[in-house]
Amino acid sequence: SNEKDKNQSLVDCIESIERSNATQVTRMQLGGMDIEGTNAMIADALKLPIRLTRPLSVAVHQKTLGNPLFVKVFLTMLFEEHAISYSFKKKRWLWDMNIIHQRSMDRELAAILSEKLLSMSREVQETLTFVACFGMRIRKDVLSMASYDSEEASRILSCLKIAVKESILDEDDEYFSFPHDLIQQAAYERVHEKELRSYHFSIGLQILKKAIHTTRAEPLSLVAFIALEQIIMAKDMTVPDPKVRMSLALLFLRAGKHSIQVAAFPSALSYFERGLSFLGEDGWELNHELSLRLHESMCHACYLNALPDRVPAYTDMVISHADDFMDQVKCHHMAMRTLASTGKIKKAIYKFFEVMKELGEEFPDKVDPSLIFSTLTSTKDDLSKYSTEDLLNSPKMTDKRKQWAIILMGSMSPYIFMVTPMLSPMISARIVFLSLRYGLTTESAFGLFMYSYGIGCLLQDIDEGHRWIRTSRLMLERFNATSQYPKLKCVQYAFLIYLKEPFQSITSVLLDCRQETMMVGDIEYAIFSSTWRGQFAVLTGEHLSQVEKECDSLSKDMIRLKQTQSILDNASMHSMALQLIGSSKDPFALSGVSFKDEDEVLEFVEKSGNKAHAISIYTYRVVTACFFQRYEDAAEMIEKYHSKLTKEDFRIHTVIYTFYEGLIAFRTARAQPDVEKWPKIGGRAIRSYQTWAKHSEWNFENKLLLLEAEWLLTKGEYDSAEKKYVASMESAHRHKFVHEEGLAMALMSHYFKSRGDAGKEKEYLDGALACYEKWGAFGLVSHIRGN
């Protein structure tokens, strides 16, 4: 080829001579050097024997076709990338063959080879287009399966060998591959798009004939997936034969379900969409069951791919074609999950009760503490009749209506807990009752845990609650329900295990739970795991910059995944972190609703009926006010919110709120000695922490000591109070709660101020500020120093 340089006049001169016919001009076509020539050039450049440079030369020749200019450029690149370097120790040049083999071909050379491809025989070109349909490379075993017979396979192989010889393809033990995407593109685009679709479709069908014939067992083979991808790439290619259409639709259903199992949600959506396309207008008549399953699966895939707006179309299609209610229930379930995940929790719960009524399960309109107590006690009596072994060996549930009733109760229980927490114990008791009467299902384990939460947190029998945690895990093991375990682990740690295990261990477990739940397609619990992890991060005094970063990331994930059910809860926690850090960023900006202040947020949440979010906001506001020493504001909030919190609302926020409420109550009691309610509120906080500290000294000792110090100070027992303050600081330091160590020091500083000891006041205030800085609460430090 003619290589033009900057001296264009030379080219013009030669062309002028040619046109004049005065002189005979002979053009010589200069090809690339052979491997021996390339080796001689490289050996001379590196001053090494040709026997040493030959492996390097073979690789370089493959990448450059022996073009001297390309060889020079390629060697320069390898030198700059340290794939070739001089060793002073060995006094010679050395190279890394792995890096050289992985280095892509120069784009200009690839363009030359692309042109060369189009000059090859039609048979070779067609074979290369066939290979290009698979992308950049094709497995050799797939190549044989895509051939109609051994004769065609032999012909294809011969053509590919020619392409390898011309450096248009690379070959190793397993694959034929294109050395550059430009070459693959040239091979692929040499025919019209309509013809390409036909290529893909015929390749896919041919592979399937052999793959399905040789692969009867589940799951589908990798080769079958390759074939299905070819059919997807054929786009709107149709099949007139109804039997073939239904067979293909079934294969795509199986492929989609497998993709969901391995968390390949976009692929699942693609498989289900293509499967639906083969059903056609007569699909419901030809194969009602297959049509039902494909529409159900498509509904699920839309949900998993954060496409909630597409869910109703598929649920409506199923409901309109279903023979009975049980054919509809799976889509009703997906409709509930979609409503709840997008923040329409009340609508989701209303639908839940409608469906449960159809399944023969109704719940009381009004639930009070006495009914909860009697229901949990009755359930406890029922379970006492079974040993753990007897319970685990109970028969499996066969009644489909009861199975679905338990599935729906387990699925909707977090949302019911958000809005009507008093109903949650009734849900758990119903799951246990149905499991004992009709047999076990995987969701029975979740119901058993919910019961353990009721016993442990509501009835305060923490040891009994933990006993049933182990049984619920064993129940999942019996069913080999590995996909359910991340969800169960998530709620166990977030709702009960923390009453015994160190808070710091809970944060790491919940971080793992997010990944594990996402991998099994449980997006709701991936979001719940992250939200609950943040709450425990606040409890442990994790560095606020990390808390803020995770809150911001979680809000964005909620928007991206269309899982906004807890976005205001997360934003409230984010707001507290930002205030402590000293940032003016708006944590509610991503919520989709404009708020002028946190009072407006709270009003919005209360009107929506989401009690869980309201409690979160109450809690974070009281905590923030306490740290910023806005004690009067905190007392006003407690007066306003205290009556709204009930024993049945027990959750991690209860633990957080009770501590700070107690501190504020004692401080307010000293400022308002004639008001009786404040010592009572503080006393209740001490009694709660006395109970919890029996089960976890690590988590609760320092908090109990600080509450007792404030109580003793309120009673005027100064020496005893001082000892409790010191003990609280030491306990917080020992158990790694740096923020609470700082809080104890700050309150100790106030104590010495009230005693008129300015030196001690400053000493403990400086200690508090040092702890707050270690926590990352630089905004809080600036505020305290400013005052």
C-alpha positions, -999 to +999 in steps of 0.1 A: +000+000+000+011+035-007+021+053+026+016+091+022+038+114+042+039+152+046+058+156+014+027+155-008+046+171-037+066+139-043+034+119-047+020+146-070+052+145-091+051+107-096+014+108-106+023+136-131+050+115-146+026+086-150+000+107-167+026+121-192+034+086-207+069+099-212+084+074-188+073+039-180+064+037-143+062+003-125+043+002-092+056-023-067+032-037-040+053-039-008+038-065+016+048-070+052+079-089+062+076-126+070+082-139+105+120-144+098+123-108+085+104-095+116+126-115+138+158-102+121+146-066+126+137-071+163+169-090+170+190-062+155+171-036+174+175-054+208+210-066+200+201-102+208+205-135+190+175-144+168+169-176+187+161-155+218+138-130+201+118-155+180+089-159+205+086-121+208+088-117+170+060-143+164+037-123+187+047-090+172+043-103+137+008-115+146-002-080+158+015-061+129+015-085+099+052-077+096+047-041+084+080-024+093+063+008+103+037-010+125+065-031+140+084+000+151+053+016+165+042-015+183+076-020+199+076+016+211+042+011+227+054-021+245+085-002+258+063+027+271+040+002+288+070-016+304+061-048+286+097-046+272+124-033+295+161-034+300+175-054+328+207-040+342+212-071+363+211-095+332+225-068+309+199-075+282+163-067+271+134-087+287+097-088+278+064-100+293+047-123+268+014-123+287+011-085+284+021-086+247-005-113+239-032-092+256-023-060+239-049-051+212-040-046+176-034-011+163-066+005+150-050+015+117-038-021+111-072-034+120-087-011+094-063-025+068-073-061+078-110-051+075-104-041+039-085-073+033-114-093+047-137-078+020-113-090-007-114-126+004-136-153-012-174-151-007-173-184+012-147-171+037-166-138+041-199-156+048-182-178+073-166-147+090-201-131+092-214-163+108-186-160+134-192-123+139-228-131+149-214-144+181-195-113+189-157-110+193-152-148+196-168-182+193-162-214+212-152-243+190-178-267+204-205-241+197-192-238+162-198-275+156-233-273+171-242-244+149-233-265+118-260-285+101-238-316+096-202-327+098-196-317+062-206-281+068-186-281+100-155-291+081-161-264+054-165-237+081-134-249+098-114-247+065-126-211+059-116-201+094-082-216+091-077-194+060-088-164+080-063-173+107-035-176+082-043-141+070-043-128+106-080-119+103-088-143+131-069-156+161-071-192+173-063-210+205-074-243+220-110-232+228-118-202+206-117-185+173-116-147+180-113-115+161-081-096+170-099-062+168-135-050+171-131-032+137-126-065+120-155-081+137-176-051+128-166-053+091-175-090+090-208-084+107-219-054+087-211-067+053-247-078+048-281-060+053-297-059+087-326-081+076-302-107+064-284-105+097-316-112+116-321-143+095-285-154+103-291-150+140-324-168+139-312-198+119-280-201+141-301-200+173-326-227+160-298-249+148-279-248+181-311-254+201-319-285+181-287-301+193-284-284+227-319-293+239-315-328+224-283-334+244-294-314+275-326-327+291-319-318+327-324-285+344-309-259+343-304-251+306-269-255+293-246-226+286-249-235+249-287-232+251-283-197+265-260-188+236-287-200+212-314-180+229-293-149+227-290-154+190-328-156+187-331-124+207-307-107+183-330-118+155-355-093+169-389-095+152-383-128+133-415-148+136-423-185+136-455-197+119-455-232+135-475-229+168-457-259+183-423-244+177-435-211+190-447-226+223-414-246+226-394-214+222-416-195+246-411-223+272-373-222+267-372-184+272-393-188+304-368-213+318-339-190+308-355-160+325-362-179+357-326-191+358-314-155+352-334-143+382-318-170+404-283-157+395-295-120+399-291-113+361-323-092+362-319-073+328-313-107+311-344-121+327-364-093+314-351-098+279-358-135+280-393-131+292-401-104+266-389-126+238-408-155+252-440-134+252-434-124+216-437-161+206-470-166+223-488-144+198-524-134+200-535-171+203-511-179+231-537-181+258-558-206+238-528-227+227-511-230+261-529-213+290-505-224+317-474-212+298-490-179+290-499-175+327-464-182+339-447-160+313-469-130+322-464-136+359-426-138+354-426-107+332-444-089+361-417-100+385-389-090+361-403-055+356-404-051+394-368-064+398-356-040+370-372-010+387-399-007+361-430-004+383-450+015+357-450-017+335-462-040+362-500-032+360-502-042+323-491-077+330-511-081+362-542-070+344-535-095+316-533-123+341-564-113+360-584-110+329-574-145+316-572-164+349-595-194+354-597-189+392-584-167+420-554-189+427-542-181+391-543-144+400-527-144+435-490-143+423-497-111+403-517-096+432-486-102+453-464-084+428-489-055+427-487-052+465-449-052+464-448-026+437-473-003+455-454-006+488-419-002+473-430+031+456-443+046+489-480+037+484-480+016+515-515+022+526-528+011+492-506-020+494-520-029+528-556-024+517-550-047+488-533-072+511-564-074+533-586-078+503-566-107+490-563-123+524-601-123+527-603-141+494-579-167+508-601-172+539-579-153+564-594-122+581-581-100+609-597-080+637-605-044+629-593-032+662-562-045+681-553-035+716-525-045+740-546-070+758-554-088+725-517-088+716-508-103+750-534-130+749-526-139+712-488-142+719-494-162+751-518-185+733-492-191+705-466-197+731-488-224+747-494-240+713-456-241+705-448-255+740-465-288+729-437-294+703-401-301+708-377-285+683-373-319+666-410-324+664-416-290+649-389-294+623-402-328+613-438-315+608-452-324+573-448-299+545-478-277+537-498-288+506-528-265+508-520-238+481-544-213+496-527-215+530-493-214+514-501-182+497-516-167+528-484-173+546-463-159+517-483-127+516-482-123+554-444-127+554-440-104+524-462-076+537-453-077+574-425-050+572-450-026+557-477-035+582-452-029+609-445+006+595-482+017+595-500-005+621-474-021+643-500-035+667-512-058+639-477-074+635-480-098+664-513-109+650-497-117+617-469-137+632-494-157+654-515-165+623-484-178+604-475-200+633-511-213+637-514-221+600-480-238+600-489-260+630-522-269+615-515-273+578-478-281+577-446-261+572-435-239+543-403-218+539-422-187+550-431-205+583-395-198+594-401-160+589-434-162+608-416-180+637-390-153+638-418-126+639-433-145+668-398-145+685-397-108+681-431-104+697-420-126+727-386-110+730-394-073+725-431-068+733-433-093+762-396-087+771-388-124+773-355-119+754-341-153+761-372-171+749-372-149+718-336-159+710-344-196+714-369-194+685-344-176+663-323-208+661-353-229+653-364-206+625-329-209+609-331-247+612-365-246+595-350-229+565-322-255+564-347-283+563-362-268+531-328-259+517-342-224+512-309-206+507-326-177+489-347-170+520-318-170+545-305-135+538-339-119+545-343-139+577-308-130+588-315-094+581-346-091+603-332-113+630-302-090+635-320-057+630-350-065+653-338-089+681-302-102+680-289-067+688-304-070+723-276-095+730-249-090+703-226-059+701-240-031+680-208-030+660-212-066+649-247-059+637-236-031+613-212-055+595-238-083+593-264-059+578-238-047+553-234-083+542-272-087+541-275-060+516-253-078+491-268-112+498-304-101+495-297-082+463-280-114+448-312-134+454-335-107+439-349-095+472-346-058+465-369-046+493-347-063+519-315-050+503-329-015+509-341-024+544-307-038+552-290-006+542-315+016+561-311-005+593-274-006+589-274+032+590-294+032+622-269+010+639-241+031+625-256+060+645-258+039+676-222+027+674-208+062+668-194+053+633-175+082+617-202+107+605-185+112+571-191+075+564-227+077+577-234+107+555-218+091+525-239+060+529-271+079+535-266+099+503-258+068+483-288+050+497-312+077+487-298+076+452-302+038+452-338+041+464-346+064+435-327+042+409-344+010+421-378+026+426-377+015+463-387+047+479-407+033+508-380+043+534-366+074+517-378+099+543-366+077+571-331+077+555-333+114+548-341+121+584-310+102+595-290+119+568-303+153+582-290+145+616-255+135+603-253+166+581-261+189+611-235+172+633-209+175+605-218+211+598-230+207+562-258+228+546-267+201+521-304+193+517-310+157+526-346+157+514-337+170+478-340+134+464-373+125+481-394+139+452-413+162+475-403+198+484-401+206+521-393+239+536-382+224+570-383+193+591-416+203+607-432+201+573-415+167+567-430+154+599-464+167+591-463+150+557-452+117+572-479+118+599-506+125+573-494+096+552-500+073+582-465+059+582-459+056+620-425+040+616-411+070+596-427+094+621-410+077+650-376+078+631-380+116+626-390+121+663-360+101+674-334+118+652-347+153+661-345+145+699-310+130+695-298+161+675-312+185+700-296+167+729-261+168+713-265+205+704-276+211+740-310+225+729-326+210+759-358+231+759-365+222+723-359+186+730-383+187+760-409+203+739-406+176+713-408+149+739-440+164+753-455+164+719-444+129+708-442+109+740-479+099+739-476+087+703-450+060+712-465+028+725-449-004+738-460-022+706-438+002+685-407-015+698-378-013+673-342+000+673-355+035+674-371+027+707-337+019+722-322+051+708-351+073+717-355+059+753-319+068+761-320+104+750-356+109+762-344+098+797-314+122+796-337+151+786-363+142+812-339+143+841-324+176+829-359+191+825-369+177+859-341+198+875-353+229+856-389+222+864-389+206+899-426+209+903-436+189+872-440+153+882-440+137+847-403+143+840-388+120+867-414+094+858-403+095+821-366+093+832-374+064+856-390+044+828-359+049+807-337+035+836-359+005+841-358-003+803-320-001+803-317-022+834-336-049+816-316-046+784-282-044+802-288-078+818-287-092+783-259-071+768-235-052+791-215-042+760-244-023+743-263-009+773-241-005+804-226+029+796-261+043+787-276+030+819-248+045+840-253+079+824-290+078+830-283+068+866-258+097+869-284+122+857-310+107+881-286+109+911-278+145+901-315+153+900-319+139+935-289+160+947-266+130+954-236+147+939-208+123+949-227+092+937-236+110+904-199+119+898-189+083+901-216+072+877-205+098+851-169+085+853-181+049+851-202+058+820-173+074+803-150+044+810-177+020+798-184+040+766-146+041+759-142+004+766-171-006+744-161+018+716-190+043+717-170+074+711-200+097+706-215+086+739-181+089+757-182+125+744-218+130+756-210+117+791-180+141+792-202+170+781-228+163+808-199+159+834-187+193+823-222+207+830-221+190+863-189+207+873-202+240+860-232+237+884-207+229+912-186+260+903-155+241+894-143+260+862-111+239+859-129+206+858-157+221+836-131+230+810-112+197+813-143+176+806-156+199+779-122+197+761-125+159+764-160+159+750-149+180+720-120+157+713-145+127+712-168+147+689-140+155+666-130+118+665-167+111+656-165+136+628-190+159+644-172+191+634-204+212+631-212+202+667-178+212+679-180+246+662-214+251+677-203+243+712-171+264+709-192+293+695-214+292+726 
